[in-house]
Amino acid sequence: METVQVVEHRLIVGHAKGELEGIGQWTFASKDGGTRVEYDWRVRTTKPWMNLLAPIAYPFFAWNHDTVMRWGAEGLAQSPLRVAGAEKSFGRSFRLPASERTMACIARLIHNTTVERSIRMRADVDRRMFMCVAAACGAGLAVTPTATLGATKPLSRRKFTMALSCGAIGVKADPRETIELAHRFGFEAVQPAPDFLGKLSEDALAKLLADMKTKNLVWAAAGLPVDFRNTDAAFQDSLKRLPNVARGLQRAGATRVGTWLSPRHDSLTYLANFRRHAQRLREVAKLLADHAIRLGLEYVGPKTSWSSGRFPFIHTMAETTELIAEIGCPNVGFMLDSWHWYTAQETRADLVSLRNADIVSCHLNDAPRGISVDQQVDSRRDLPAATGVIDLKAFLGALVEIGYDGPIMAEPFRPDLRGLPRDKALGLVAAAMKKAFALVE
């Protein structure tokens, strides 16, 4: 198990390799005077013999799991530390074995703690056998928080970061300039440039990361450089370059990549397009997972977009959820956008149905006044909190509620920004982002 990301008192992400492969994520939040710990363990087995025996051995491991989990819950309930909710938190619905020793380790680490296990595992045959080895990995990761937890401290309401992507606002700047500009205008994260990072020497990269740390900057999400929307030849050609891109991101500590889904197609029916997306993005996700990188998918909501082609395609949160489930890779989630949330006519309830672990990245925009939601055009947006058409307080408030701790960046598609002096454009964007964030602070 390799620790790939640590945000003090908030997050630990580990990457498992070997017989069990995938990502484990600990999320920490203050709750009722204690600490709420959510463990999201998304793994698959890699050994052919495990996958082969899974259909036969699964009932035994399910029984063994329930027995061990019951023992662990009983032990926690009787512990002097009285871990809250222990008897309820480890039930039959969670298909991850854990030893009593692992649970006791957590109990020793965190006083007055509510432990909630949130395990998302598909029932595919090649993943059922994970039970026989998951306990060892779980125990290994359970020890990790000792370096960062310490005493429980109150957390600020907002965990997400104000991120800068110069390209998204039409500002020209190289990667080093972007870091300087982000610091000067009060941003908290910057979009990584994979090609640039991949070419840096170890010494140059170390200096860059040290500079970012001094400026209190972290990485946002990079764009996905794979052409999965067009021909097989174009897809395969771009896919060959992805491992090098992923290595560049990994060595710099960047763990997020995002891309958008075209909401229509001129020749493929919905089902055919869905199958092609699932197959191609599965290949992409597996390559990214090898480098502990998550993939965020963004649906495009405007009716003017999905209704303008012969065959409409995914344009809602619900449909994207189905695609993510079909892809079946634990490192795939959402790249949300307040604009698409609004134009898909979704609600706050839709957002709070997600968890922090379901969201990879996020965009923040407003919509022009005087245009009905069904007539909004994707290329004509506005800066965050500029018009009040989109309820950004509800949008951001929901992200606060679920504990989203990733990057949020503006993507207004405003041509006039491109014509402004760089500092003027950045000042407007930074002010708009801060105005929007103030709605929930």
N, C-alpha and C positions, 0 to 999 in steps of 0.2 A: 504494500500500500504506500503510495507516494502522496504527500501533501502538496497540492498544487496552488492553493490559495488560502490565505488567512486574513481576515478582517477582524481586528482585535475586538473581543466581546460581542461579535456579531455573526461571524461565518468561518467555517473550516470546510474546505473541499478536498477530498482525497480521490486519487485515481488508482483503481485496482487493476493489476495485470497478473496474468498467469492462468490458472484453472478457472478463476472467476474474474471477469473483466467488466469494468463499468465505472460509475462515479458514485461516491458516497458524499453526502452533504449534511453537515450539522449547521442548523440555524438557531441562533440564540436571541431571545427577546425578554425584556422584563415583563412580569405579569404577577399581579397581586402580591407585590412585595418580594417575589422570588424570581427565578429564571425559568423561562419556558424553552425547552430544547426540542427541536423537531429534526428527526433524522430521516433523510430521504436516501434510500439505498437502491440504486438502479443498476442491475448487473445481469450478465448472461454467462453461461458456461461455455468453455472453449474446447473441452476434451470430447472427442467423438463418442467414447464409451459412456460418458455421462449422459449425453444426449440420447444415445441408443437405449439405455436402461430406464430413462426417465418415465415413460408411460407405465412401466411395470412397478418401479420402486416408489412412485409418487405417493400412493396411499400410506406407505410406511413412514415416509418422511413427513407427511402431513400430520400423522398421529404423533410422531416423535416431536415435531415442532410444538404442537399444542400442549404436550406434556411438559416440555422444557419451559415453555413460556408461562404455563400455569405455576410451575415451581418458582420461576423468577419473580412473578407477580406476588406470590405468597411471601417470598423472602423479603421483598421490598416493603410489603404492607406491615411486616413484623419488625422491620428495621427501626432502630432508635431514631433515625433521621426522618422516618415516616414520609417517604416520597409520595406526594399527593397524586391520586388518580392511578396508582400502580395497578390495582386490580382491574380497572376499566381499560387501561391503555394497552394491555397486551392480550388481546383476544384472538379468537379463531380467524378473524378477518385479515390478520397480518401474517403473511406467509414468509416470515424471516426468522430462523432459529436464533436464539441468543442464550448464552449460558448464564447461570445465576451469578457467576463471577463477573461477567461483563456488566450486568445490571448493578451489582454491588459497587463496581468501580465507578459507575456514573453517580451512584448515591453518595459515595465518599467525596466526589469532586464538587458536588453542588448541594448546598444546604437549602432546605425549604424549596424543593424543585418540583415542578410538574413536568413529567416526561411524557411526550406524546410521540408515538411512532407512526410515521406516515410513509408507508412503503407502497410504491407503485410497481407492480410486476405483472407483465403480460403472462397469460397462461400457456404460451407457446411451449411445445415439447422441449425445445432446446434450452429452456430457462428453468424448467421445474427442478432439475437436478441441482440447482444452485444451493439447495438447502444443506447439502452435506458438507459444504466448505464455507458457507457464509458466516458461520459463528466465529471462525478464526479471524476473518477479516474484520468482522464487527468488533471483536475484542481488541484488535490492534488499533482501530480507529478510535475506540472509546477512550483510549489513554491519551490521545492527541490533545484534547482541550486543556490539559494541565498547563500548557505553556501560555495560554491566553486568557483563561477564565478568571482566575484570581477571585477576588470578592465581587459579588454582584453589584453592578453600578446602574443607576438609572440611564436609560437610553433616550436620545432625542426622538421626537415623534417621527421625523423623516429619516429614512435610511438610504433612499436613492440619491444619486449624484447628478449634478448639473453638468452635462457633457457637451463638448464642443466637437462638431464636425464641420470644418471649414467648407468642404465640398457641398454639404447639404444646404448651406446658405449662400453659396456662390462667391465665396472669398478664396482667393488664391494665397496659399502659404505652404511651404515645405514642412516636413514633420517637426523639425527643430523649431521653426517659427511658430508652428501651431502650439507647441508646449509653452513657449514664451507668451503668446497671445492669450492662451487659456488662463495662465497665471495672472496676467495683467488685468483681465476683465472679470476675474472672480469665478471662473469655471472650476469644476472639481474632477473632471475626467476628460480625456481626449481620445479621439478615434485612432487606433493604431494603424500604421501603414506597413503591411506585411513585407512588401518587397524591400523597403528601406531597412526594416528591422533584420531581415534575413541576411543583408549584406554587411551589417556592422560586425566589427571584430568583438571579441569577448571584452576587451578593455573599453572600447567605445560604448558598447551596450551597457556595461556596468556604470559608466559615467552618466549615460543618459537616464538610467533608472534611478541613480542617486539624485540627479537633478530633479526628476519628477517627484521623488520622495520629499526633497527639501521644499518643493512647491506644493506639497499636499495634493498631488495629482495621481489618479489611477487610470487604468485603461477602460475605455468604453468598448463598444462592439465594432469589429471590422466588417467590411462588406465581403460577401461571398464571391470569389472570382471564378465561378463555375457557370457555364452557359447550359443550364438544364432545361431551358424553355424551347430550344430549337432542335436541330437535327441530331441524330445519334452521333454523327461524326464530330460535330461541334462540341457535344457534351463530352465524349470520350477524350477529345484533344485537350479540353480545359481541365478535365478531371485528373489527367496525368500530372498536371502542374500543382495540384492541390497539396500533396504531401510536403513539398518544399515550402509552400506558403504557410502551412500549419506548423512546420518546424520553426519557422521564423517567429510566429506568434508565440509558440510555446516557450521558446528560449527567453522571450521577453516577459513571460508571465501573463500574456493576454489569453483570456479563456472564453471569449464570446465572439460569435460571428452571426450576422443576420442577412436575410434576403427577403424579397417580396414575391408574391405569387400573382401571376397574371390572371385577372378575373374573367377571361374569355378566351375562346379559340375559334378560329375560322373553319377548321376541318375536324378536330377531334371532339367527340361527344363528351359529356361530363364524365361518364364512367371510364372511357378510354384515357382521357386526360388525367383522371384521378389515379389510375393504375400506373401511368407513366411517371407521374410526379412521385408516387410512393416508391417506385423502383429506383428512380434516379436519386432522389433525396436520401434514400436508405444507404446507397453507396457513398454519398457525400458524408452523411452522418457517421458512418463507420470509420471513414478515414480521419475525420475530425476527432472522433473519440479516442483514436490511437494517440492523439496528442493532447488529450484532456480538454478539448474545446467543445463548447455547446453551440448548437445551431438554432437560431430564432427564425420563425417563419411569420411573415406579415401578410395578412389578407388585405385586399383593396376593396373598400366598402361602397363607393359611390355608384348609384344606379346608372348614371351616365357612362360609367366604365364597363360594368358587367353586362349591360344590355345592348352594347354597341357592336357586339360580335355575333356570329351565327350561333355559337354554343356558349352560354354563360358558364362560368366556373366558380370556384370557391371565392366567396366574398363576405363571409360572416365568421364569427368566433366559433360557432357550433360546427361549421363545416371544416374549419381548420383543426379543431379538436379531433374530428374523425380522421383527417389526413395524418396527424401526428400519431394517433393510435395505430393506423395502418402501417406507417413507417416502422414503428416498433423499436425505436432506438432510444435509450434513456437520456441521451444528451440533446434531444430535440424538444423545443418549446415554442413559445410565442415571441414575436417581435410586435408589441402592441403599438398602436398609434391612436391618439385621441381623435384625430380626423376620421379614421376608418371606423372607430367605435361609434362616433356620431352619425356618420353617413350610413352605417349598417343599422341604425336606429336601435342600438343596444343600450343596456341600462347599467346602473351601478351594481345591481344584483348579478349581472353577467361577470363583472370584474371580480367581485368578492367570492365568486365560485371557484376562482383560480387560487393557486398558492404561489408564494414567492418562487419556489423551484420550477414553476411552470413558465415563468417569464424570463427570457434571455436579455431582452433590450426593449426600449420604449422610445417613441417619438411624441412630441408635444406640439400641437398646432391649434389655431382657431380657424373659424370659417367666416367668409364674407357675409355682411348683413344684406337683407333684402332678397335673399335667394332661398327658395324652399329646399328642404333637405334632399328631395329627389332630383333636384336640378343642380346641385352642387357639382362642380367639375374638379377633378383631382389635381389639375395643374394650377388651380386658382385658390390658394389657401391664404392664411394670414398668420402673423406672429402669435405666439401664445398670449392669451388674455388680452388680445388687441380689440376684439369686438364683443366678447361675452356670448357669442352665439353657441359655442360649445361650453357645456358645464364642466369647466376644468376643476372646480372645487370638488365636484362629485367624482370625477375621474381620478384626480390625485389623492383625494381622501380615501378612495377604495384601495389604491396602491399602498398608502400608509397603513391601512387596516390589515392588509395581508402581509405586511412586512417586506414589501419589495425593496431590494437593496442594490439593484443594478443601475445602469446609466439611463438618463433621459435627455434627449437632445431635440432641438428644434429642427424642423424640416418644412419651412413655410412655402417654398416654391414661389417666392416673390421676385419677379424680374427686376424691380426697382432696387432691391438690395445689391444686385450685381453691379449696378451703375454707381454705387456710392463708394467713397474712399473706404479703405479697409477698416480703419479704426471706427469710423462712423457706423458702418454696418454691424461690426462686432458689438459696439456699444448699444445699439438698438436691440440686438438679439439677447445680449446679457440682461438688459433691463427688463425685457419681456419675460424671460425665464424667471428672473427673481420676483417679478410681479405675480406670476402664476404660482410659484412655490410658496409665496407669502399667504396664499389662500388657505394653506394647510399648516402653517407654522404659527 
